Amino acid sequence: MKRLILKAMAASAGIILASSVGVRGAIVYQNTSHPTGQILNFPNANEIGEQVWLGTGTTPMYLTNFSFEYYSPYVSFTLITNVQADVRLYVNNGPQTNGYNAPGTKFYDSGLFTLDNPWSVSGTNSATEVFNLSDLQSVPVGGLALNPNFVLPSNFTFTVTFSGMQGADTVALPVFNPPQVGFNAGDYWYDVSGNWELLTNSIGNIAFGAQFLGTAPEPSVLCLGALGAAAVAVMARRRQRRG
């Protein structure tokens, strides 16, 4: 499985996407331009994710590419080949938690892959993991390939699990906000012994640096109406959370 690790400059902590091999779609969610200077450290072997609302309500929408940024404060991991990651995408149709449906049906799972040290690939502490269409539709060892006919829901959760960290090894996801395309609620999903919890953090809204691309028809009045409905839903969730 081929993945492109592209340089993410520490000064801006933005994701830089060059032309990549395979199909590329339109941006349906993007949160890469406004770093808050905060990071969320991931404990070893803990699955943590963010629910995102796409910047379009038009269907069908098929995922073609996605990427996310990760961070480590150190120049190298204790054992380079031991630190691994697993990325999963879920429909939020699971049991309700705090009044919201948890991640349920899984529609993509990368399986475990060795995580490159960000410094070694970018010369900074941040780097970007890129999944092209060929990656998504390949059958990963221990994972789940994306069905090419799968239609993206208007919102879904992407999660990351880091494992194999030893000693002082640390891997985190930088926090960005607000997104340029789409919405997020500023909270995050945390798998606790097989049960999902919806959490907030004292540092403020939690939103990871990520970008999703998909095939998209021309904008329409229906699209704009769905986009407004999504914005209202997210704002209501934020108000309820703060209350």
C-alpha positions as CSV (number, residue, x, y, z in Angstrom):
1,M,0.0,0.0,0.0
2,K,1.5,3.3,-1.0
3,R,1.1,6.4,1.1
4,L,2.6,9.8,0.5
5,I,4.1,11.6,3.5
6,L,4.2,15.3,2.6
7,K,6.0,18.1,4.3
8,A,4.1,20.1,6.8
9,M,6.0,23.3,7.9
10,A,6.1,23.7,11.6
11,A,5.6,27.5,11.4
12,S,2.1,27.2,9.8
13,A,1.4,23.6,10.7
14,G,-0.6,23.5,7.5
15,I,-1.2,20.5,5.3
16,I,0.4,20.9,1.8
17,L,-1.1,18.6,-0.8
18,A,0.8,18.2,-4.1
19,S,-0.6,16.4,-7.1
20,S,-0.8,12.8,-6.2
21,V,-1.2,9.5,-8.1
22,G,-4.7,8.4,-8.8
23,V,-8.1,10.1,-8.7
24,R,-8.6,13.3,-6.9
25,G,-12.0,14.8,-5.9
26,A,-13.2,18.1,-4.7
27,I,-12.6,19.2,-1.1
28,V,-15.6,18.2,1.1
29,Y,-13.9,18.8,4.5
30,Q,-10.8,20.8,5.2
31,N,-9.3,21.9,8.5
32,T,-5.7,22.7,7.8
33,S,-5.1,26.5,7.9
34,H,-5.7,27.7,11.4
35,P,-3.4,26.0,13.9
36,T,-4.2,26.8,17.6
37,G,-0.8,25.8,18.8
38,Q,-2.3,23.0,20.9
39,I,-1.9,19.3,20.5
40,L,-3.8,16.3,21.8
41,N,-1.4,13.5,22.9
42,F,-2.6,10.0,22.2
43,P,-2.1,7.2,24.8
44,N,-0.6,4.0,23.5
45,A,-3.2,1.7,21.8
46,N,-6.1,4.1,22.5
47,E,-8.6,4.9,19.7
48,I,-9.6,8.6,19.5
49,G,-11.5,10.3,16.8
50,E,-13.3,13.3,15.5
51,Q,-16.8,13.6,14.0
52,V,-16.8,15.9,10.9
53,W,-19.7,17.4,8.9
54,L,-19.0,17.7,5.2
55,G,-19.2,21.1,3.5
56,T,-21.9,19.8,1.1
57,G,-25.1,18.0,1.5
58,T,-25.4,16.8,-2.1
59,T,-25.4,13.0,-2.7
60,P,-23.9,10.8,-4.0
61,M,-20.5,11.7,-2.7
62,Y,-17.7,9.2,-3.0
63,L,-14.5,9.4,-1.0
64,T,-11.4,9.7,-3.2
65,N,-8.6,10.9,-0.9
66,F,-8.0,12.0,2.7
67,S,-5.1,13.1,4.9
68,F,-4.3,14.0,8.5
69,E,-1.5,15.7,10.3
70,Y,0.4,14.1,13.2
71,Y,3.2,15.4,15.5
72,S,6.0,14.1,17.7
73,P,8.1,16.4,19.9
74,Y,11.2,14.2,19.5
75,V,13.6,13.8,16.6
76,S,13.2,10.0,16.5
77,F,11.2,7.2,18.1
78,T,12.9,4.7,20.5
79,L,12.4,1.9,17.9
80,I,11.6,3.3,14.5
81,T,9.9,0.2,13.2
82,N,7.7,-0.3,16.3
83,V,5.5,2.8,16.3
84,Q,2.4,2.0,14.2
85,A,-1.0,3.6,13.4
86,D,-4.4,2.4,12.4
87,V,-6.9,4.7,10.8
88,R,-10.7,4.0,10.7
89,L,-13.7,5.7,9.3
90,Y,-17.2,5.2,10.9
91,V,-20.8,6.0,10.2
92,N,-22.3,7.6,13.4
93,N,-25.1,5.2,13.7
94,G,-24.1,3.6,17.0
95,P,-25.8,3.8,20.4
96,Q,-26.4,7.3,21.7
97,T,-23.9,8.9,24.1
98,N,-24.7,12.3,25.7
99,G,-27.6,12.5,23.2
100,Y,-25.5,11.8,20.1
101,N,-25.0,8.7,18.0
102,A,-21.6,7.1,18.6
103,P,-19.4,5.7,15.8
104,G,-21.0,2.5,14.6
105,T,-20.6,0.9,11.2
106,K,-17.0,1.0,10.0
107,F,-16.6,1.7,6.3
108,Y,-12.7,1.9,6.1
109,D,-9.9,0.5,8.2
110,S,-6.3,0.9,7.2
111,G,-5.0,-1.9,9.3
112,L,-1.7,-1.4,11.2
113,F,1.1,0.4,9.3
114,T,4.5,1.6,10.5
115,L,4.4,5.3,11.3
116,D,7.2,7.4,9.9
117,N,9.0,9.7,12.3
118,P,7.8,13.1,11.3
119,W,11.2,14.7,11.6
120,S,12.8,12.2,9.3
121,V,10.4,12.9,6.5
122,S,9.8,16.6,6.8
123,G,12.7,18.1,8.8
124,T,10.1,19.4,11.3
125,N,8.0,17.8,14.1
126,S,4.9,17.6,12.0
127,A,4.1,15.5,8.9
128,T,1.0,14.5,6.9
129,E,-0.3,11.0,6.2
130,V,-2.0,10.9,2.8
131,F,-4.4,8.1,1.6
132,N,-5.1,8.0,-2.1
133,L,-8.0,6.2,-3.8
134,S,-5.7,3.2,-4.6
135,D,-4.9,3.0,-0.8
136,L,-8.5,3.2,0.2
137,Q,-9.7,0.5,-2.2
138,S,-6.8,-1.9,-1.6
139,V,-7.5,-4.7,0.8
140,P,-5.2,-4.0,3.8
141,V,-3.9,-6.7,6.1
142,G,-6.2,-6.8,9.1
143,G,-8.2,-3.9,7.8
144,L,-11.2,-3.1,5.7
145,A,-11.1,-1.7,2.1
146,L,-13.4,1.1,1.1
147,N,-16.3,-0.1,-1.1
148,P,-16.1,2.0,-4.3
149,N,-19.9,2.3,-4.3
150,F,-20.1,3.6,-0.7
151,V,-21.8,7.0,-0.5
152,L,-20.4,9.2,2.2
153,P,-23.0,10.3,4.9
154,S,-23.3,14.0,5.6
155,N,-21.2,13.4,8.8
156,F,-18.9,10.6,10.0
157,T,-16.1,10.0,12.4
158,F,-12.4,9.4,11.6
159,T,-10.2,7.8,14.3
160,V,-6.6,7.1,14.8
161,T,-4.9,4.6,17.1
162,F,-1.1,4.8,17.7
163,S,0.6,1.8,19.2
164,G,4.1,0.4,19.9
165,M,5.3,3.5,21.7
166,Q,8.1,2.9,24.2
167,G,9.8,5.0,26.8
168,A,9.5,8.7,26.0
169,D,7.8,8.1,22.6
170,T,5.0,10.6,22.0
171,V,2.6,11.0,19.1
172,A,-0.1,13.6,19.0
173,L,-2.5,15.3,16.6
174,P,-2.2,19.0,16.3
175,V,-5.4,21.0,16.9
176,F,-6.8,23.3,14.2
177,N,-9.9,25.6,14.2
178,P,-12.0,26.7,12.5
179,P,-12.2,24.6,9.4
180,Q,-12.3,26.2,6.0
181,V,-14.7,23.7,4.5
182,G,-17.3,21.8,6.6
183,F,-17.9,21.8,10.4
184,N,-17.0,20.1,13.6
185,A,-18.4,20.2,17.1
186,G,-15.2,20.8,19.0
187,D,-15.5,17.5,21.0
188,Y,-14.0,14.1,20.3
189,W,-14.9,10.4,20.6
190,Y,-12.8,8.2,22.8
191,D,-13.1,4.4,22.8
192,V,-13.0,3.2,26.5
193,S,-12.8,-0.6,26.7
194,G,-15.1,-1.0,23.7
195,N,-17.5,1.8,24.7
196,W,-17.5,5.2,23.1
197,E,-17.4,8.4,25.2
198,L,-17.9,11.9,23.9
199,L,-15.4,14.2,25.5
200,T,-14.3,17.8,25.7
201,N,-11.0,19.3,26.7
202,S,-10.0,22.3,28.9
203,I,-7.8,23.7,26.1
204,G,-10.9,24.5,24.0
205,N,-12.4,23.0,20.9
206,I,-10.6,19.9,19.7
207,A,-10.4,19.6,15.9
208,F,-7.6,17.8,14.1
209,G,-5.8,18.8,11.0
210,A,-7.5,16.8,8.3
211,Q,-8.7,17.0,4.7
212,F,-11.3,14.8,2.8
213,L,-11.9,14.9,-0.9
214,G,-14.7,13.3,-2.9
215,T,-16.5,13.3,-6.1
216,A,-19.0,16.2,-6.0
217,P,-21.7,17.4,-8.5
218,E,-22.3,21.0,-9.2
219,P,-23.6,23.2,-6.3
220,S,-27.3,23.5,-6.1
221,V,-30.0,25.1,-4.0
222,L,-30.5,21.7,-2.2
223,C,-26.9,21.6,-1.4
224,L,-26.9,25.0,0.2
225,G,-30.0,24.1,2.2
226,A,-28.4,21.0,3.5
227,L,-25.2,22.9,4.4
228,G,-27.3,25.4,6.5
229,A,-29.0,22.5,8.3
230,A,-25.7,21.0,9.1
231,A,-24.4,24.3,10.6
232,V,-27.5,24.6,12.8
233,A,-27.0,21.0,14.1
234,V,-23.4,21.6,15.0
235,M,-24.1,24.9,16.8
236,A,-26.9,23.3,18.8
237,R,-24.5,20.5,19.9
238,R,-21.9,23.1,21.0
239,R,-24.5,25.1,23.0
240,Q,-25.8,21.9,24.7
241,R,-22.2,20.9,25.5
242,R,-21.4,24.2,27.1
243,G,-24.6,24.3,29.0
